[in-house]
Amino acid sequence: MTTRVAASNLRYTVGSAILLNDVSITVDAGELVGVIGPNGAGKSTLLHVLAGDLIPAAGTVEIGGANAPGVDEPRLARLRAVLPQHRTATVPFTAYEVVAMGRYPYRRDPTNTAAADEKAIGNAMARTATVQFADRVFATLSGGEQARVSLGRVFAQETPVLLLDEPTAALDVAHEERVMQELTTRAASGSAVVAVLHDLNTAARYATRIVAMAQGEVRAQGSAQAVLTSELLTEIYDQPMRVVPHPFRDCPLILVAD
């Protein structure tokens, strides 16, 4: 199995609205690709097309060496894990039960064991600092706590491809750093990670490659230094931006200009 997600010449429409137009992206094992852009740029749509949840009007998506629209759901669930932007649950599941949902794709695997499930769930909760919430009802947790439990479900799924929509939303600084370090570790261990990120400085620090989107199109792809320029960011966000060398890290520092 190839640890890769790749899309070529994607076009996705809703009625007369073009949400993705001629979008191509490839993410290989070892990469943490940060997708940035203003609201409505098509970032979340791209993530769900890559996941195989949305079928493009044109173009192709390959995940794990297979054509995504042709992969059955059980196999797809073992190829990629998805963290959606909106993470709510009204049914009174505990945090442990939410993380355990990540093991569902393995229920019919004769080689899987209850011990393997317990180990994966325990590791996922430890890595997201959610062990103390195990018996809490998910809906009673704060937004940041819910985000970490949801990420725990993604980790418990143990897939080679991770597709994450705003994984640091609602997190405080310490937990944001911890989550991004965990994603970096996952990529370094051979996963292909795609993360939609609104914090440009988080993207600059952690992403091995940046994809900048605007109006449903990819405007630039490459290293943080190549993509995160004052000119491009000012243009796509319609907000004056200034990019300077970071004072103590090997990455750009993005500032909102007056």
C-alpha positions as CSV (number, residue, x, y, z in Angstrom):
1,M,0.0,0.0,0.0
2,T,1.3,3.5,-0.9
3,T,1.1,6.1,1.8
4,R,0.0,8.9,-0.4
5,V,-2.9,11.1,-1.2
6,A,-3.0,12.8,-4.6
7,A,-5.5,14.9,-6.6
8,S,-5.2,16.0,-10.1
9,N,-7.2,18.8,-11.9
10,L,-10.1,18.8,-9.4
11,R,-13.2,20.6,-10.1
12,Y,-16.1,20.7,-7.6
13,T,-19.3,22.7,-8.1
14,V,-22.5,23.3,-6.1
15,G,-25.1,24.6,-8.6
16,S,-23.4,27.5,-10.4
17,A,-20.8,28.0,-7.7
18,I,-17.3,26.7,-8.4
19,L,-15.8,25.6,-5.1
20,L,-12.7,24.0,-6.6
21,N,-11.2,24.8,-10.0
22,D,-8.3,22.8,-11.5
23,V,-6.8,21.9,-8.1
24,S,-3.9,19.5,-8.0
25,I,-2.1,18.4,-4.9
26,T,0.1,15.5,-3.8
27,V,1.0,14.6,-0.2
28,D,3.5,11.7,0.4
29,A,4.6,9.8,3.4
30,G,6.7,12.0,5.7
31,E,4.9,15.2,4.8
32,L,2.8,17.5,6.9
33,V,1.2,19.8,4.4
34,G,-0.5,22.9,5.6
35,V,-3.4,24.3,3.6
36,I,-4.0,28.0,4.1
37,G,-6.3,30.6,2.7
38,P,-9.2,33.0,3.6
39,N,-12.7,31.9,4.4
40,G,-14.4,30.4,1.3
41,A,-11.1,29.6,-0.4
42,G,-12.2,25.9,-0.8
43,K,-9.9,24.4,1.9
44,S,-12.6,22.3,3.6
45,T,-14.1,21.2,0.3
46,L,-10.6,20.1,-0.9
47,L,-10.1,18.1,2.3
48,H,-13.5,16.3,1.9
49,V,-12.8,15.6,-1.8
50,L,-9.4,14.1,-0.9
51,A,-11.2,12.0,1.7
52,G,-13.5,10.6,-0.9
53,D,-16.5,12.0,0.9
54,L,-17.3,14.4,-2.0
55,I,-17.2,13.3,-5.6
56,P,-15.6,15.9,-7.9
57,A,-17.2,17.0,-11.2
58,A,-13.8,16.5,-12.8
59,G,-10.4,15.3,-11.9
60,T,-9.1,12.3,-10.0
61,V,-8.2,11.5,-6.4
62,E,-5.9,8.7,-5.4
63,I,-5.5,7.5,-1.8
64,G,-3.3,4.7,-0.7
65,G,-2.7,3.7,-4.3
66,A,-6.4,3.4,-5.2
67,N,-8.9,5.6,-6.9
68,A,-10.8,7.1,-4.0
69,P,-14.3,7.1,-5.5
70,G,-13.9,3.3,-6.2
71,V,-12.8,2.3,-2.7
72,D,-15.5,0.8,-0.4
73,E,-16.1,2.5,2.9
74,P,-14.5,-0.1,5.2
75,R,-11.3,0.0,3.2
76,L,-11.3,3.7,2.9
77,A,-11.7,4.0,6.7
78,R,-8.4,2.1,7.0
79,L,-6.6,4.3,4.5
80,R,-7.5,7.7,5.8
81,A,-8.8,9.3,9.0
82,V,-10.7,12.6,8.8
83,L,-11.1,15.3,11.4
84,P,-14.0,17.6,10.3
85,Q,-14.2,21.2,11.1
86,H,-17.4,20.9,13.1
87,R,-17.1,18.3,15.9
88,T,-20.3,18.0,18.0
89,A,-22.2,15.1,19.5
90,T,-25.6,15.3,21.1
91,V,-25.8,11.5,21.9
92,P,-24.3,11.0,25.4
93,F,-21.1,9.2,24.4
94,T,-18.2,9.4,26.8
95,A,-14.8,10.7,25.6
96,Y,-13.5,7.1,25.7
97,E,-16.3,6.0,23.5
98,V,-15.7,8.8,21.0
99,V,-12.0,7.8,20.7
100,A,-13.0,4.1,20.5
101,M,-15.0,5.0,17.4
102,G,-11.7,5.2,15.6
103,R,-11.3,1.4,16.0
104,Y,-14.6,0.7,14.1
105,P,-12.9,-0.1,10.8
106,Y,-11.0,-3.0,12.5
107,R,-14.1,-4.8,14.0
108,R,-14.3,-7.3,11.2
109,D,-10.5,-7.8,10.9
110,P,-9.8,-11.4,12.1
111,T,-6.2,-10.3,12.9
112,N,-7.3,-7.5,15.3
113,T,-7.8,-8.1,19.0
114,A,-9.4,-6.4,21.9
115,A,-6.0,-5.9,23.4
116,A,-4.9,-4.1,20.2
117,D,-7.9,-1.9,20.3
118,E,-7.3,-1.0,24.0
119,K,-3.7,-0.2,23.3
120,A,-4.5,2.1,20.3
121,I,-7.2,3.9,22.3
122,G,-4.9,4.3,25.3
123,N,-2.1,5.6,23.2
124,A,-4.4,8.0,21.4
125,M,-5.8,9.4,24.6
126,A,-2.3,9.8,26.1
127,R,-1.0,11.6,23.0
128,T,-3.9,14.1,23.1
129,A,-3.9,14.5,26.9
130,T,-7.5,13.3,27.2
131,V,-7.1,10.3,29.6
132,Q,-8.6,12.3,32.4
133,F,-11.8,12.8,30.4
134,A,-12.3,9.2,29.6
135,D,-15.6,8.9,31.6
136,R,-16.9,12.4,30.9
137,V,-19.8,12.8,28.5
138,F,-18.3,14.4,25.3
139,A,-21.0,17.1,25.1
140,T,-20.1,18.4,28.6
141,L,-16.4,19.1,27.6
142,S,-15.2,22.5,26.6
143,G,-14.6,23.2,22.9
144,G,-10.9,22.7,23.2
145,E,-11.3,19.4,25.1
146,Q,-13.8,18.2,22.5
147,A,-11.2,19.0,19.8
148,R,-8.6,16.9,21.5
149,V,-10.9,14.0,22.1
150,S,-11.9,14.1,18.4
151,L,-8.2,14.1,17.4
152,G,-7.8,11.1,19.7
153,R,-10.4,9.3,17.6
154,V,-8.3,10.1,14.5
155,F,-5.1,8.8,16.1
156,A,-6.8,5.6,17.3
157,Q,-7.9,4.9,13.7
158,E,-4.2,4.3,12.9
159,T,-4.4,5.2,9.2
160,P,-1.5,6.1,6.9
161,V,-3.2,9.3,5.7
162,L,-4.6,12.0,8.1
163,L,-6.9,14.7,6.8
164,L,-7.5,17.4,9.4
165,D,-9.7,20.5,9.2
166,E,-8.5,23.1,11.7
167,P,-7.0,20.6,14.2
168,T,-5.9,23.4,16.5
169,A,-9.2,25.3,16.6
170,A,-10.3,26.2,20.1
171,L,-7.0,25.0,21.7
172,D,-4.9,27.0,24.1
173,V,-1.3,27.7,23.2
174,A,0.1,24.8,25.1
175,H,-2.3,22.2,23.6
176,E,-1.9,23.7,20.1
177,E,1.9,23.2,20.4
178,R,1.4,19.7,21.6
179,V,-1.0,18.8,18.8
180,M,1.2,20.1,16.1
181,Q,4.2,18.3,17.6
182,E,2.2,15.1,17.5
183,L,1.3,15.7,13.9
184,T,4.9,16.3,13.1
185,T,5.8,13.0,14.8
186,R,3.1,11.2,12.8
187,A,4.5,12.6,9.6
188,A,8.1,11.7,10.6
189,S,7.0,8.1,11.3
190,G,5.7,7.7,7.7
191,S,2.2,9.1,7.6
192,A,1.0,11.6,5.0
193,V,-0.7,14.5,6.9
194,V,-2.8,17.3,5.4
195,A,-4.0,20.0,7.8
196,V,-6.1,23.1,7.1
197,L,-4.6,25.8,9.3
198,H,-5.9,29.3,9.9
199,D,-2.9,30.3,12.1
200,L,-0.3,31.3,9.5
201,N,2.6,31.2,12.0
202,T,1.6,27.7,13.0
203,A,1.7,26.7,9.4
204,A,5.1,28.4,8.9
205,R,6.6,26.6,11.9
206,Y,5.3,23.1,11.4
207,A,4.3,22.4,7.8
208,T,6.9,20.8,5.6
209,R,5.0,22.3,2.7
210,I,2.4,25.0,2.3
211,V,-0.6,25.1,-0.1
212,A,-2.1,28.5,-0.4
213,M,-5.7,28.7,-1.8
214,A,-8.0,31.5,-2.8
215,Q,-11.4,31.5,-4.6
216,G,-11.3,27.7,-5.1
217,E,-7.8,27.6,-6.7
218,V,-4.3,26.8,-5.6
219,R,-2.3,30.1,-5.7
220,A,1.0,28.7,-4.6
221,Q,2.7,25.5,-3.3
222,G,6.1,25.1,-1.8
223,S,8.1,25.7,1.3
224,A,7.0,28.3,3.9
225,Q,9.8,30.6,2.8
226,A,8.6,30.4,-0.9
227,V,4.8,30.6,-0.3
228,L,4.4,32.9,2.8
229,T,5.4,36.2,1.2
230,S,4.0,39.6,2.1
231,E,2.8,40.1,-1.4
232,L,0.8,36.9,-1.8
233,L,-0.7,37.0,1.7
234,T,-1.7,40.6,1.3
235,E,-3.4,39.7,-1.9
236,I,-5.3,36.5,-1.0
237,Y,-6.4,37.7,2.5
238,D,-7.2,41.3,1.3
239,Q,-5.3,42.5,4.4
240,P,-1.9,44.1,4.6
241,M,0.6,41.5,5.8
242,R,4.3,41.8,6.5
243,V,6.6,38.7,6.5
244,V,9.9,38.9,8.3
245,P,12.5,36.4,9.4
246,H,11.6,34.8,12.7
247,P,14.0,36.0,15.5
248,F,14.8,32.5,16.8
249,R,13.3,29.9,14.5
250,D,14.1,28.9,10.9
251,C,10.8,30.0,9.5
252,P,9.0,33.2,8.4
253,L,7.1,35.3,10.9
254,I,3.8,36.7,9.7
255,L,2.6,40.0,11.0
256,V,-0.6,42.0,10.3
257,A,0.5,45.3,9.0
258,D,-1.1,48.7,9.7
